Amino acid sequence: MSRRLLATAVVAAAVAAGIGGYLLVGDEDAGDDRPAAILRTPTSYRIVFRVEDFAGGDTVTIEELLVRRPFEARVETRAGGRLIALDVHAFGRHAIQGEGEGRAVVVAAEPSPPGPDLQPAPALADALERELIERRAQRTVAGRACQVYRAGAPVAGGVITPVDADSDEWADFCVDEAGLVVAEDWVLDGDLVRRRTASTVDERPDISADAFVIDGEVLPVDAGGGAVQLVTDDSRPPDADFWELRDAPAGFDHHGRYVVSPPSGGSLVSPEPGPSQAGVTDVWVRPAGLLVVENGGTVSGEAAFGDHPVGRDVDLDDLGTGEVVVDLRSSQVHVNLGGGRYVRVYGTLPPGELVDIARRLERRDGGTITTR
């Protein structure tokens, strides 16, 4: 089988299996003060945010965010007491429902932290060292001390836009000692356009049994819904090298090996639209943590990854030269292998640890894919 047909074969396996300067900081900086320490990582939490939008008229919404790590999240958005949007994430599934819509749209979800769940702690040191963000003042939000950092744009979803001293756009976000982002102000053209501030934070929430249940069928692959299918631990794509991690870091358990085809037009790990792709993915978990190793390819045969705006080249030994990308939700290391094939390592670990894991990957021969 040609390299160009590798991704097509992986997708076919999935289909055959039946997978249908303001409130936070102003102009003040942190001076010589030591940054507020992150002391713990909760496995679940609930935050209620007041969101004020000032562009085009003042509006206020209330967002209730409920998270159970590493895969589950639920966001309920209300205006005037009525529910106007519902966003639910679970392993392998993501549902979005707007006001007045009878049914939620359900698509496949890559094995990754859900979009609303930022975990900045593993990435902050690298982001500061590379001057992607700036440390500012310390503040108190919802009765909790937090450290303010400045980025070049909002950090929703974890993506970092580098701070630019000459720009009149920036976002200040505040991280508390549990590593939770409890506030963010967005300034555009020199004006405050959006403020998102926590009013309550609970690190031991009472979670109902159905909080993260997603009803309904996932949109089929050919309709752009993607697919996630459990396969045997020895499954490998045919006629292609397969890069495998023999032993996961201490504290991680193997969750399983999956064939994954992200929803078309982008994915939760790489939200920018890109070539249609699919991969065989190993997933490891620990309380509040995640590690993923993905071997994949694009259907078209074009490179899966271009130069990332905040990426930097890194030597991955036998894999060659790859790129490491710092992200406040899930940093990653990836490498294009030619013919559309790629390897990607991502998770809630510091970027340097992800690079070390990528260097430890061992080459295996291609094989067959067997669904469970």
Secondary structure, 3 states (H helix, E strand, C coil): CCHHHHHHHHHHHHHHCCCCCCCCCCCCCCCCCCCCCCCCCCCEEEEEEEEEECCCCCEEEEEEEEEECCCEEEEEEEECCEEEEEEEEECCEEEEEECCCCCCEEEECCCCCCCCCCCCHHHHHHHHHCCCCEEEEEEEECCEEEEEEEECCCCHHHCCCCCCCCCCCEEEEEEECCCCEEEEEEEECCEEEEEEEEEEEECCCCCCCCCCCCCCCCCCHHHCCCEEEEECCCCCCCCCCEEECCCCCCCCEEEEEEEEECCCCCCCCCCCCCCCEEEEEEEEEECCEEEEEEEEEECCCCCCCCCCCCEEEEECHHHCEEEEECCCCCEEEEEEEECCEEEEEEECCCHHHHHHHHHHCEEECCCCCCEC
